[in-house]
Amino acid sequence: MTGLGPWFVRTVDDGGTHRADHEHWTADGRARIRPICEPTAEFTAINREPIAVPYFDEHRCPRCLADALDPAAPRPRHLVLVR
């Protein structure tokens, strides 16, 4: 997968598929998502499996997509020990 994380479907409308800032999986296999574009909100994803690339470009949330393409956005740090 590329970018910050997988995509999760909130609605089937344009812009209704979001990247996860935080995901919590319930015992019954549902994903509770905090989207990157709105980290104070939480929704239950329609899809049961994370999506690497949405089927239609217009379904991607433009704010989540912009964060993924922004080079100034925080990225996970990878530490390496070199001797």
C-alpha positions as CSV (number, residue, x, y, z in Angstrom):
1,M,0.0,0.0,0.0
2,T,1.1,3.5,-0.7
3,G,0.6,6.7,1.3
4,L,-0.4,6.9,4.9
5,G,-2.7,4.0,5.2
6,P,-5.6,2.0,3.7
7,W,-8.9,3.5,2.6
8,F,-12.2,2.8,4.3
9,V,-15.7,3.5,2.9
10,R,-17.9,5.8,4.9
11,T,-20.5,6.4,2.1
12,V,-20.7,5.4,-1.6
13,D,-20.9,9.1,-2.5
14,D,-18.1,11.1,-4.1
15,G,-15.5,11.8,-1.4
16,G,-16.9,9.2,0.9
17,T,-13.8,7.0,1.1
18,H,-11.3,8.0,3.7
19,R,-7.8,7.1,4.9
20,A,-7.6,5.9,8.4
21,D,-5.7,7.9,11.0
22,H,-6.7,5.3,13.5
23,E,-8.6,2.1,13.1
24,H,-10.1,-0.2,15.8
25,W,-11.4,-3.6,14.8
26,T,-14.4,-4.9,16.8
27,A,-14.9,-8.6,17.7
28,D,-17.5,-9.0,15.0
29,G,-15.0,-7.8,12.3
30,R,-16.1,-4.2,11.8
31,A,-13.6,-1.4,11.6
32,R,-14.2,1.8,13.7
33,I,-12.3,4.5,11.8
34,R,-11.0,8.0,12.7
35,P,-10.3,9.6,9.3
36,I,-7.2,11.7,8.7
37,C,-9.4,14.6,7.5
38,E,-11.5,14.7,10.7
39,P,-9.7,12.9,13.5
40,T,-12.3,13.8,16.1
41,A,-15.0,12.0,14.2
42,E,-15.4,8.2,14.1
43,F,-17.4,6.0,11.8
44,T,-18.0,2.3,11.1
45,A,-16.6,1.4,7.7
46,I,-18.9,-0.3,5.2
47,N,-16.0,-2.4,3.9
48,R,-14.8,-5.4,5.9
49,E,-11.3,-5.4,4.3
50,P,-9.0,-2.3,4.0
51,I,-8.8,-1.0,0.4
52,A,-5.3,-0.2,-1.0
53,V,-6.7,1.8,-3.9
54,P,-10.3,2.9,-4.3
55,Y,-12.1,1.7,-7.4
56,F,-13.1,5.2,-8.6
57,D,-10.9,8.3,-8.1
58,E,-13.9,10.5,-7.3
59,H,-14.7,8.3,-4.3
60,R,-11.5,9.3,-2.5
61,C,-11.8,12.1,0.1
62,P,-9.9,15.1,-1.3
63,R,-8.7,16.1,2.2
64,C,-7.4,12.6,3.0
65,L,-5.8,12.4,-0.5
66,A,-4.1,15.8,0.0
67,D,-2.6,14.7,3.3
68,A,-1.2,11.6,1.6
69,L,0.4,13.7,-1.1
70,D,1.7,16.5,1.1
71,P,5.4,16.0,1.7
72,A,5.1,18.1,4.9
73,A,2.6,15.6,6.4
74,P,4.0,13.6,9.3
75,R,5.3,10.2,8.3
76,P,6.3,7.2,10.4
77,R,9.9,7.3,11.3
78,H,12.1,4.4,10.6
79,L,15.2,4.1,12.7
80,V,18.3,2.2,11.5
81,L,21.4,1.2,13.5
82,V,24.5,1.4,11.4
83,R,27.9,0.1,12.6
